[in-house]
Amino acid sequence: MFPAVGSLEKLDVSLNRQGQSALHVACLYGQLATVHLLLESRPEWIDGSDRQGRRPVHMVLSSRSSPNTSPCLRCLLEHGADVNVTTDSGTTPLHMAASEGFLDCTEILVRAGADVSAQDNAGHTPLDLARIWCRRKVARYLKNCTWQEDKTKEMQERMLVQALYRDLVDMKLNDPIKKTLVGVKMEQWASKKGLPLLKDFSPRVLVSRYHTQCLQSDENTSNLKHPKHQVGGPQEDKSTSIKQPPALKPWTIFMGLQPEKLPMAPDLRDSVTVWRDSSSRQPQYTTKWNSRPRLAPDLPVDVLERVLFPREFPSRIASPRYFEPQDIAEVQRRGCPQGPSTSPWTEVAMHLAEVLEPGHY
């Protein structure tokens, strides 16, 4: 079907009836030597598509390319083939590898950066096609990859929720509404005393606990004269400069022997409202100092509430001593079934019903 390697001038550069080049056909039948030859001489063919939008990386994922399916696929990826390229029907190479049951090719594509959650025009993912065609090994592998991807995304979103929680706590401690009321009271006091209005009294930014000095406007600082401080010269700028807030620290992890009562975490139930928008299906939140809805990290509402409202959802583990292993025979039984012929599972159910209190699981 193909000429010998080295006689490139004999290869037909025209397309066949289906719009496929010689590289398409070589990949379809697993001709590894010809694939190498064509990729070195005509690298532009690697992105060529036929009338159905199939690239050579799609053609190689066929049963007719055996036993050189994996080597040909590696060769295409090494020469820059797009691992997430789609056909006219939205099919990616990972879709075809999953439907054909090529576990080794599936692993190669995933390691090369293939999108595990990609959907074709019918809305099917590679995992869906593996289940439809009963490719169990491929389905188990893709299920694990999907789980890893979901957990990685969830961890990133949880970090965003924790950062949002710290920001909201800082904003609650420095309520801008209270600061506005303070500014109004100061203006009333100045008008009664006959003093000029302090227009720039309110800070330009939200004052947080990291600020150690009061912020003043440039006009006020230019009009005031402090002969004692002017002697220092350049040193005054260093001493009066606003300190930048330190980097955000992760949440404290209690290890070892800790007190029974851990420090109470600030709660935002009276300041923050969380819900999921019915149209966009995105979680949003509002605060009492700003009624404008804002997007929240993409997590279930109950997860957001557990982070933002820690007092409403207390932990089942009251102190670190509950992490210590205990022998089940030494656990005190609070309830015992009546009668000698009672099943032991009834005793277990009664014990669990007393240990797992309603609302804590």
VOPAGU-2260 file (C-alpha; in pm, 1 decimal, decimal comma):
REM VOPAGU-2260
SITE   aa  ch    i         X         Y         Z
SITE  MET   A    0       0,0       0,0       0,0
SITE  PHE   A    1     289,2     237,3      85,8
SITE  PRO   A    2     625,4     270,0     -90,2
SITE  ALA   A    3     946,1     184,3      85,0
SITE  VAL   A    4    1089,3     430,6     333,5
SITE  GLY   A    5    1328,7     661,6     154,9
SITE  SER   A    6    1131,5     690,8    -169,3
SITE  LEU   A    7     930,4     993,5     -66,2
SITE  GLU   A    8     900,0    1121,3    -420,7
SITE  LYS   A    9     672,2     826,8    -500,5
SITE  LEU   A   10     416,7     922,5    -237,1
SITE  ASP   A   11      98,2    1075,7    -370,0
SITE  VAL   A   12      46,5    1418,5    -214,0
SITE  SER   A   13    -311,8    1444,4    -336,0
SITE  LEU   A   14    -612,3    1368,3    -118,2
SITE  ASN   A   15    -841,6    1070,7    -161,7
SITE  ARG   A   16   -1217,8    1084,9    -202,1
SITE  GLN   A   17   -1272,2    1138,1     170,6
SITE  GLY   A   18   -1028,1    1428,0     182,7
SITE  GLN   A   19    -760,8    1228,2     363,8
SITE  SER   A   20    -390,4    1272,9     308,9
SITE  ALA   A   21    -126,6    1001,9     303,0
SITE  LEU   A   22     -61,4    1069,8     672,2
SITE  HIS   A   23    -425,2     994,9     752,0
SITE  VAL   A   24    -404,1     660,2     576,6
SITE  ALA   A   25     -66,9     575,4     730,6
SITE  CYS   A   26    -203,6     643,0    1079,3
SITE  LEU   A   27    -519,5     444,8    1004,5
SITE  TYR   A   28    -321,4     130,0     923,5
SITE  GLY   A   29     -45,4     182,8    1181,9
SITE  GLN   A   30     243,0     223,2     934,7
SITE  LEU   A   31     491,9     358,9    1188,5
SITE  ALA   A   32     786,6     399,0     948,1
SITE  THR   A   33     574,3     588,8     697,4
SITE  VAL   A   34     431,2     808,4     972,2
SITE  HIS   A   35     783,5     904,4    1079,8
SITE  LEU   A   36     879,2     977,6     719,8
SITE  LEU   A   37     575,2    1194,2     650,2
SITE  LEU   A   38     602,6    1391,1     973,3
SITE  GLU   A   39     965,9    1477,4     904,1
SITE  SER   A   40     907,5    1575,3     541,0
SITE  ARG   A   41     558,6    1729,2     557,2
SITE  PRO   A   42     495,7    1852,1     916,2
SITE  GLU   A   43     197,8    2063,4     801,6
SITE  TRP   A   44      -4,3    1745,1     742,8
SITE  ILE   A   45     -29,3    1683,8    1118,3
SITE  ASP   A   46    -310,5    1943,3    1142,6
SITE  GLY   A   47    -485,0    1843,8     822,0
SITE  SER   A   48    -846,0    1731,3     847,6
SITE  ASP   A   49   -1068,3    1526,7     621,7
SITE  ARG   A   50   -1428,7    1603,1     530,1
SITE  GLN   A   51   -1548,3    1491,6     874,8
SITE  GLY   A   52   -1292,9    1703,0    1059,3
SITE  ARG   A   53   -1076,4    1407,5    1162,3
SITE  ARG   A   54    -704,4    1462,3    1212,5
SITE  PRO   A   55    -431,2    1197,5    1195,2
SITE  VAL   A   56    -443,2    1173,5    1574,7
SITE  HIS   A   57    -805,4    1059,9    1538,3
SITE  MET   A   58    -729,2     812,3    1260,1
SITE  VAL   A   59    -460,8     630,4    1457,8
SITE  LEU   A   60    -708,0     541,1    1735,2
SITE  SER   A   61    -861,4     254,7    1541,2
SITE  SER   A   62    -846,1    -122,5    1565,8
SITE  ARG   A   63    -692,2    -133,9    1216,8
SITE  SER   A   64    -379,0      45,0    1343,0
SITE  SER   A   65    -290,4    -240,9    1578,5
SITE  PRO   A   66     -27,8    -331,4    1695,0
SITE  ASN   A   67     137,6       6,8    1632,9
SITE  THR   A   68    -140,0     218,9    1779,0
SITE  SER   A   69      53,6     341,4    2083,3
SITE  PRO   A   70     386,0     405,6    1901,2
SITE  CYS   A   71     210,1     600,4    1626,4
SITE  LEU   A   72      18,7     803,0    1883,9
SITE  ARG   A   73     338,8     889,1    2071,6
SITE  CYS   A   74     502,3     988,9    1744,2
SITE  LEU   A   75     215,8    1226,4    1660,5
SITE  LEU   A   76     218,3    1385,4    2005,5
SITE  GLU   A   77     595,7    1431,7    1996,1
SITE  HIS   A   78     560,7    1620,7    1668,4
SITE  GLY   A   79     305,9    1863,6    1814,5
SITE  ALA   A   80     -33,6    1705,4    1753,8
SITE  ASP   A   81    -313,3    1876,2    1945,7
SITE  VAL   A   82    -430,7    1638,2    2216,7
SITE  ASN   A   83    -770,2    1812,6    2252,3
SITE  VAL   A   84    -851,5    1871,0    1884,7
SITE  THR   A   85   -1211,8    1788,0    1794,6
SITE  THR   A   86   -1388,9    1660,3    1486,9
SITE  ASP   A   87   -1704,6    1808,4    1340,2
SITE  SER   A   88   -1902,9    1602,2    1591,3
SITE  GLY   A   89   -1698,1    1730,4    1886,5
SITE  THR   A   90   -1507,1    1404,8    1932,8
SITE  THR   A   91   -1161,6    1431,6    2089,0
SITE  PRO   A   92    -885,8    1168,2    2065,5
SITE  LEU   A   93    -967,5    1070,9    2424,2
SITE  HIS   A   94   -1326,5     999,7    2319,5
SITE  MET   A   95   -1206,9     762,0    2050,8
SITE  ALA   A   96    -952,3     590,4    2275,7
SITE  ALA   A   97   -1220,2     536,4    2540,9
SITE  SER   A   98   -1476,5     400,5    2295,8
SITE  GLU   A   99   -1220,5     161,5    2143,3
SITE  GLY   A  100   -1098,0      44,8    2484,8
SITE  PHE   A  101    -732,0     143,9    2436,0
SITE  LEU   A  102    -614,8     173,9    2795,4
SITE  ASP   A  103    -250,4     248,3    2708,1
SITE  CYS   A  104    -353,1     518,8    2460,4
SITE  THR   A  105    -591,3     665,4    2716,6
SITE  GLU   A  106    -309,7     692,8    2969,6
SITE  ILE   A  107     -82,0     852,5    2709,8
SITE  LEU   A  108    -345,5    1113,9    2621,8
SITE  VAL   A  109    -423,0    1196,9    2984,1
SITE  ARG   A  110     -55,7    1241,6    3066,6
SITE  ALA   A  111     -23,5    1465,5    2759,8
SITE  GLY   A  112    -294,2    1697,3    2894,8
SITE  ALA   A  113    -618,2    1564,6    2746,4
SITE  ASP   A  114    -935,0    1711,1    2892,2
SITE  VAL   A  115   -1108,1    1431,2    3084,8
SITE  SER   A  116   -1434,0    1627,2    3117,1
SITE  ALA   A  117   -1460,0    1726,2    2747,2
SITE  GLN   A  118   -1803,1    1671,3    2590,0
SITE  ASP   A  119   -1891,7    1596,4    2230,2
SITE  ASN   A  120   -2191,6    1738,1    2046,5
SITE  ALA   A  121   -2415,0    1477,5    2210,4
SITE  GLY   A  122   -2295,2    1577,9    2559,0
SITE  HIS   A  123   -2096,1    1257,9    2618,5
SITE  THR   A  124   -1764,8    1257,4    2801,9
SITE  PRO   A  125   -1492,1     995,5    2743,4
SITE  LEU   A  126   -1609,0     822,4    3059,6
SITE  ASP   A  127   -1963,8     802,8    2921,7
SITE  LEU   A  128   -1841,8     638,8    2600,1
SITE  ALA   A  129   -1631,5     390,2    2795,3
SITE  ARG   A  130   -1942,1     291,3    2991,0
SITE  ILE   A  131   -2159,4     272,8    2680,0
SITE  TRP   A  132   -1914,1      39,4    2503,9
SITE  CYS   A  133   -1843,2    -161,3    2822,8
SITE  ARG   A  134   -1473,4     -72,3    2838,3
SITE  ARG   A  135   -1439,3    -143,1    3208,3
SITE  LYS   A  136   -1065,3     -89,5    3252,9
SITE  VAL   A  137   -1074,7     238,5    3066,4
SITE  ALA   A  138   -1385,4     345,6    3258,0
SITE  ARG   A  139   -1219,4     276,6    3593,5
SITE  TYR   A  140    -910,8     472,3    3491,8
SITE  LEU   A  141   -1113,6     768,8    3364,1
SITE  LYS   A  142   -1332,4     760,6    3674,7
SITE  ASN   A  143   -1021,8     793,9    3889,5
SITE  CYS   A  144    -891,3    1078,9    3671,3
SITE  THR   A  145   -1225,9    1256,2    3694,3
SITE  TRP   A  146   -1227,7    1217,0    4071,3
SITE  GLN   A  147    -875,8    1358,8    4097,6
SITE  GLU   A  148    -969,5    1653,8    3877,2
SITE  ASP   A  149   -1286,2    1725,7    4075,8
SITE  LYS   A  150   -1102,6    1707,9    4408,5
SITE  THR   A  151    -828,6    1938,9    4283,7
SITE  LYS   A  152   -1088,0    2191,1    4170,6
SITE  GLU   A  153   -1277,4    2156,3    4497,5
SITE  MET   A  154    -959,3    2215,4    4698,1
SITE  GLN   A  155    -887,0    2532,7    4501,8
SITE  GLU   A  156   -1242,5    2655,5    4557,3
SITE  ARG   A  157   -1219,2    2578,0    4929,7
SITE  MET   A  158    -903,7    2787,6    4953,4
SITE  LEU   A  159   -1096,5    3072,6    4790,8
SITE  VAL   A  160   -1378,3    3031,5    5044,6
SITE  GLN   A  161   -1132,0    3049,1    5333,0
SITE  ALA   A  162    -977,1    3365,7    5185,7
SITE  LEU   A  163   -1327,7    3511,8    5142,9
SITE  TYR   A  164   -1408,7    3425,3    5503,8
SITE  ARG   A  165   -1099,8    3609,9    5630,2
SITE  ASP   A  166   -1182,1    3914,2    5416,0
SITE  LEU   A  167   -1542,7    3924,3    5537,3
SITE  VAL   A  168   -1433,0    3894,6    5899,8
SITE  ASP   A  169   -1194,5    4188,0    5855,2
SITE  MET   A  170   -1469,8    4391,1    5690,3
SITE  LYS   A  171   -1709,1    4307,7    5973,5
SITE  LEU   A  172   -1457,5    4418,5    6235,2
SITE  ASN   A  173   -1413,3    4742,5    6041,4
SITE  ASP   A  174   -1777,1    4808,0    5955,8
SITE  PRO   A  175   -1788,5    5094,9    5702,3
SITE  ILE   A  176   -2139,1    5188,3    5821,4
SITE  LYS   A  177   -2009,3    5261,9    6169,7
SITE  LYS   A  178   -1722,1    5462,6    6025,3
SITE  THR   A  179   -1965,0    5666,6    5818,4
SITE  LEU   A  180   -2169,0    5742,0    6131,5
SITE  VAL   A  181   -1852,5    5850,0    6308,1
SITE  GLY   A  182   -1779,9    6090,1    6021,9
SITE  VAL   A  183   -2130,7    6238,0    6045,4
SITE  LYS   A  184   -2097,7    6287,4    6420,1
SITE  MET   A  185   -1762,7    6457,2    6372,7
SITE  GLU   A  186   -1911,3    6697,3    6117,7
SITE  GLN   A  187   -2196,2    6781,6    6355,5
SITE  TRP   A  188   -1951,1    6842,2    6638,3
SITE  ALA   A  189   -1732,9    7063,7    6415,2
SITE  SER   A  190   -2031,4    7271,5    6305,2
SITE  LYS   A  191   -2138,7    7330,0    6666,1
SITE  LYS   A  192   -1789,9    7439,2    6762,5
SITE  GLY   A  193   -1760,8    7666,5    6459,6
SITE  LEU   A  194   -1466,1    7472,0    6316,3
SITE  PRO   A  195   -1414,1    7412,9    5943,2
SITE  LEU   A  196   -1554,4    7090,7    5804,1
SITE  LEU   A  197   -1308,3    6807,1    5781,9
SITE  LYS   A  198   -1397,8    6681,3    5436,0
SITE  ASP   A  199   -1113,4    6434,6    5418,7
SITE  PHE   A  200   -1157,4    6300,0    5769,3
SITE  SER   A  201   -1295,1    5966,8    5653,1
SITE  PRO   A  202   -1017,6    5740,0    5526,0
SITE  ARG   A  203    -985,5    5676,4    5155,3
SITE  VAL   A  204    -957,2    5303,4    5212,5
SITE  LEU   A  205   -1116,3    5068,8    5459,0
SITE  VAL   A  206    -913,1    5084,7    5777,1
SITE  SER   A  207    -818,2    4740,1    5894,5
SITE  ARG   A  208    -641,7    4607,3    6200,6
SITE  TYR   A  209    -313,7    4613,0    6010,5
SITE  HIS   A  210    -302,4    4993,0    5998,3
SITE  THR   A  211    -104,8    5134,5    6289,2
SITE  GLN   A  212    -144,5    5502,5    6202,6
SITE  CYS   A  213    -434,6    5718,4    6092,9
SITE  LEU   A  214    -459,0    5797,5    5723,6
SITE  GLN   A  215    -468,1    6165,3    5637,7
SITE  SER   A  216    -521,3    6343,6    5309,9
SITE  ASP   A  217    -238,5    6514,1    5124,7
SITE  GLU   A  218    -400,1    6857,0    5169,8
SITE  ASN   A  219    -423,8    6829,2    5547,2
SITE  THR   A  220     -65,8    6706,1    5579,9
SITE  SER   A  221      60,7    6986,2    5357,1
SITE  ASN   A  222    -116,2    7259,5    5557,8
SITE  LEU   A  223      -7,5    7136,2    5900,7
SITE  LYS   A  224     338,3    7233,1    6023,4
SITE  HIS   A  225     531,9    7016,2    6262,4
SITE  PRO   A  226     876,2    7166,4    6317,4
SITE  LYS   A  227     988,7    6875,6    6534,0
SITE  HIS   A  228     921,5    6620,7    6264,0
SITE  GLN   A  229    1066,6    6828,7    5982,6
SITE  VAL   A  230    1412,5    6805,8    6130,0
SITE  GLY   A  231    1435,8    6436,5    6053,7
SITE  GLY   A  232    1409,2    6490,0    5679,8
SITE  PRO   A  233    1392,1    6168,6    5483,1
SITE  GLN   A  234    1367,7    5958,3    5797,1
SITE  GLU   A  235    1020,0    6098,5    5863,2
SITE  ASP   A  236     883,4    5933,2    5545,9
SITE  LYS   A  237    1004,2    5595,5    5661,5
SITE  SER   A  238     850,0    5629,2    6007,1
SITE  THR   A  239     514,2    5762,4    5884,0
SITE  SER   A  240     477,5    5524,0    5590,6
SITE  ILE   A  241     182,6    5290,6    5608,5
SITE  LYS   A  242     281,1    4934,6    5680,0
SITE  GLN   A  243     160,5    4678,3    5434,3
SITE  PRO   A  244     -54,0    4400,5    5578,7
SITE  PRO   A  245     131,1    4073,6    5622,9
SITE  ALA   A  246      67,4    3777,6    5398,2
SITE  LEU   A  247    -241,9    3572,6    5469,1
SITE  LYS   A  248    -168,3    3280,3    5693,0
SITE  PRO   A  249    -339,5    2943,2    5658,6
SITE  TRP   A  250    -587,9    2828,6    5914,9
SITE  THR   A  251    -444,2    2697,1    6239,3
SITE  ILE   A  252    -411,7    2321,0    6260,3
SITE  PHE   A  253    -429,8    2197,8    6618,3
SITE  MET   A  254    -194,7    1908,8    6683,2
SITE  GLY   A  255     -82,9    1737,2    6999,3
SITE  LEU   A  256    -226,3    1827,2    7340,1
SITE  GLN   A  257    -464,0    2120,2    7308,9
SITE  PRO   A  258    -719,0    2267,7    7549,3
SITE  GLU   A  259   -1064,8    2116,2    7550,4
SITE  LYS   A  260   -1229,3    2443,9    7445,9
SITE  LEU   A  261   -1077,3    2575,8    7124,1
SITE  PRO   A  262   -1095,2    2950,8    7048,9
SITE  MET   A  263   -1432,0    3056,1    6912,7
SITE  ALA   A  264   -1423,5    3133,6    6539,2
SITE  PRO   A  265   -1594,9    3455,8    6426,2
SITE  ASP   A  266   -1937,9    3395,6    6283,2
SITE  LEU   A  267   -2101,1    3587,6    5996,9
SITE  ARG   A  268   -2462,7    3474,0    6023,9
SITE  ASP   A  269   -2588,0    3823,7    6104,7
SITE  SER   A  270   -2381,3    3990,5    5830,0
SITE  VAL   A  271   -2366,9    3759,4    5525,3
SITE  THR   A  272   -2637,3    3585,2    5322,4
SITE  VAL   A  273   -2552,4    3300,5    5083,0
SITE  TRP   A  274   -2775,7    3150,4    4813,8
SITE  ARG   A  275   -2761,8    2998,7    4465,0
SITE  ASP   A  276   -2897,3    3199,9    4175,6
SITE  SER   A  277   -3185,1    3025,2    3999,0
SITE  SER   A  278   -3089,9    3143,0    3649,4
SITE  SER   A  279   -2709,5    3122,4    3640,3
SITE  ARG   A  280   -2683,9    2843,1    3901,8
SITE  GLN   A  281   -2386,3    3025,0    4053,0
SITE  PRO   A  282   -2354,7    3072,8    4431,1
SITE  GLN   A  283   -2374,2    3435,1    4541,3
SITE  TYR   A  284   -2358,7    3631,2    4864,6
SITE  THR   A  285   -2449,8    3973,2    5001,3
SITE  THR   A  286   -2342,9    4158,5    5314,7
SITE  LYS   A  287   -2525,6    4400,4    5538,5
SITE  TRP   A  288   -2286,1    4680,5    5439,2
SITE  ASN   A  289   -2320,6    4606,6    5066,1
SITE  SER   A  290   -2648,6    4470,8    4929,3
SITE  ARG   A  291   -2506,6    4414,4    4581,9
SITE  PRO   A  292   -2489,8    4039,2    4500,3
SITE  ARG   A  293   -2140,4    3907,1    4443,7
SITE  LEU   A  294   -2019,6    3575,7    4305,9
SITE  ALA   A  295   -1899,3    3319,4    4559,1
SITE  PRO   A  296   -1664,5    3025,5    4494,4
SITE  ASP   A  297   -1827,7    2747,9    4293,9
SITE  LEU   A  298   -1917,2    2511,6    4576,5
SITE  PRO   A  299   -2242,4    2376,8    4719,7
SITE  VAL   A  300   -2427,3    2622,6    4939,9
SITE  ASP   A  301   -2400,7    2396,3    5244,1
SITE  VAL   A  302   -2019,8    2388,8    5210,3
SITE  LEU   A  303   -2010,7    2768,4    5189,9
SITE  GLU   A  304   -2230,8    2796,3    5495,6
SITE  ARG   A  305   -2010,4    2559,4    5695,0
SITE  VAL   A  306   -1706,9    2779,1    5628,0
SITE  LEU   A  307   -1875,4    3118,3    5671,3
SITE  PHE   A  308   -2097,4    3018,5    5965,1
SITE  PRO   A  309   -1879,9    2790,9    6182,4
SITE  ARG   A  310   -2093,9    2828,6    6494,6
SITE  GLU   A  311   -2405,3    2705,9    6315,7
SITE  PHE   A  312   -2231,8    2383,7    6210,6
SITE  PRO   A  313   -2013,3    2272,6    6501,4
SITE  SER   A  314   -1771,3    1988,5    6446,8
SITE  ARG   A  315   -1855,7    1642,3    6573,8
SITE  ILE   A  316   -1500,1    1616,1    6707,4
SITE  ALA   A  317   -1500,5    1842,5    7011,8
SITE  SER   A  318   -1131,2    1808,9    7095,4
SITE  PRO   A  319    -819,6    1630,4    6963,8
SITE  ARG   A  320    -853,6    1357,7    7226,2
SITE  TYR   A  321   -1123,1    1199,7    7009,9
SITE  PHE   A  322    -853,8    1115,6    6754,9
SITE  GLU   A  323    -699,7     868,4    6998,6
SITE  PRO   A  324    -769,7     504,0    6904,1
SITE  GLN   A  325    -995,8     313,8    7139,3
SITE  ASP   A  326   -1083,9     -50,0    7171,9
SITE  ILE   A  327   -1449,4    -108,3    7089,6
SITE  ALA   A  328   -1473,8    -350,6    7381,6
SITE  GLU   A  329   -1382,8     -72,3    7623,8
SITE  VAL   A  330   -1638,9     176,4    7494,2
SITE  GLN   A  331   -1913,5     229,4    7749,5
SITE  ARG   A  332   -2250,1     117,8    7620,9
SITE  ARG   A  333   -2525,5     362,9    7696,0
SITE  GLY   A  334   -2810,5     146,0    7577,9
SITE  CYS   A  335   -2863,8    -229,5    7587,1
SITE  PRO   A  336   -3142,1    -420,5    7412,3
SITE  GLN   A  337   -3397,0    -603,0    7619,9
SITE  GLY   A  338   -3425,6    -979,4    7590,4
SITE  PRO   A  339   -3170,0   -1257,7    7538,0
SITE  SER   A  340   -3266,6   -1325,6    7173,4
SITE  THR   A  341   -3205,5    -972,7    7045,7
SITE  SER   A  342   -2976,5    -944,3    6746,8
SITE  PRO   A  343   -2635,8    -784,3    6815,5
SITE  TRP   A  344   -2701,5    -542,5    6528,4
SITE  THR   A  345   -2983,2    -394,3    6735,2
SITE  GLU   A  346   -2733,0    -305,5    7005,3
SITE  VAL   A  347   -2508,7    -143,4    6746,6
SITE  ALA   A  348   -2798,9      60,1    6609,0
SITE  MET   A  349   -2896,6     176,3    6957,8
SITE  HIS   A  350   -2540,2     279,2    7033,4
SITE  LEU   A  351   -2507,2     474,7    6709,2
SITE  ALA   A  352   -2840,0     645,6    6765,6
SITE  GLU   A  353   -2709,5     781,9    7095,9
SITE  VAL   A  354   -2362,7     874,9    6971,6
SITE  LEU   A  355   -2464,9    1042,5    6644,9
SITE  GLU   A  356   -2683,7    1321,8    6767,6
SITE  PRO   A  357   -2936,1    1471,5    6524,8
SITE  GLY   A  358   -2801,7    1766,0    6327,4
SITE  HIS   A  359   -2434,9    1666,1    6364,5
SITE  TYR   A  360   -2401,0    1418,5    6077,0
